[in-house]
Amino acid sequence: MSDDEEGYTGTAELLFDTTTVPVEVELRGFFQPIDGRYHWYGRVAANARVSTLVEAGTRTALLRTPTGEATGTLTDPDPWHRYRVSGTSTPPFRTT
């Protein structure tokens, strides 16, 4: 992580409409002065329930950590079945 990045690694929940899935995440973020917004991103560890929901077409979820929550978008899985998640807003983790 670079000096201007902040982040969170640990347990979280993904809330897809009425379904809550406990997950492990690794998240990072930074303030982008060009657009004046905070950009956060990361990976959701391999999880069969997340795979089922995303493959069924659900790509947006509320990501909740012990210190915050934010809506993010999930993309296609990597070769290890982890999903990238990202958002532009107040991040789902505490920043300094």
Residue pairs with C-beta under 8 A, 6 or more apart in sequence:
1 7
1 28
4 30
4 31
5 28
5 29
5 30
6 28
6 29
6 30
6 91
6 93
6 95
6 96
7 26
7 27
7 28
7 29
7 42
7 93
8 25
8 26
8 27
8 65
8 67
8 92
8 93
8 94
9 25
9 26
9 27
10 24
10 25
10 65
10 66
11 22
11 23
11 24
11 25
11 65
11 66
12 22
12 23
12 24
12 25
12 44
12 63
12 64
12 65
12 92
13 20
13 21
13 22
13 23
13 63
13 64
14 20
14 21
14 23
14 44
14 50
14 61
14 62
14 63
14 64
15 21
15 61
15 62
15 63
15 64
16 53
16 58
16 61
17 58
19 49
19 53
21 47
21 49
21 50
21 53
23 44
23 45
23 47
23 50
24 44
24 45
25 42
25 43
25 44
25 45
25 63
25 65
25 85
26 42
26 43
26 45
27 40
27 41
27 42
27 65
27 85
27 91
27 92
27 93
28 40
28 41
28 42
29 38
29 39
29 40
29 41
29 91
29 93
29 95
30 38
30 39
31 37
31 38
31 39
32 38
32 39
37 88
37 89
38 88
38 89
38 90
38 91
38 95
39 86
39 87
39 88
40 70
40 72
40 86
40 87
40 88
40 89
40 91
40 92
40 93
41 84
41 85
41 86
41 87
42 84
42 85
42 86
43 78
43 82
43 83
43 84
43 85
44 50
44 74
44 82
44 83
44 84
44 85
45 82
46 80
46 81
46 82
50 74
50 83
51 77
51 81
51 83
53 61
54 74
54 77
54 83
59 73
59 74
59 75
60 71
60 72
60 73
60 74
61 71
61 72
61 74
61 85
62 69
62 70
62 71
62 72
63 69
63 70
63 71
63 72
63 85
63 87
63 92
64 92
65 92
65 93
67 92
67 93
67 94
68 90
68 91
68 92
68 93
68 94
69 92
70 87
70 89
70 90
70 91
70 92
71 87
71 89
72 85
72 86
72 87
72 92
73 85
73 86
73 87
74 83
74 84
74 85
75 83
75 84
75 85
75 86
76 83
76 84
77 83
78 84
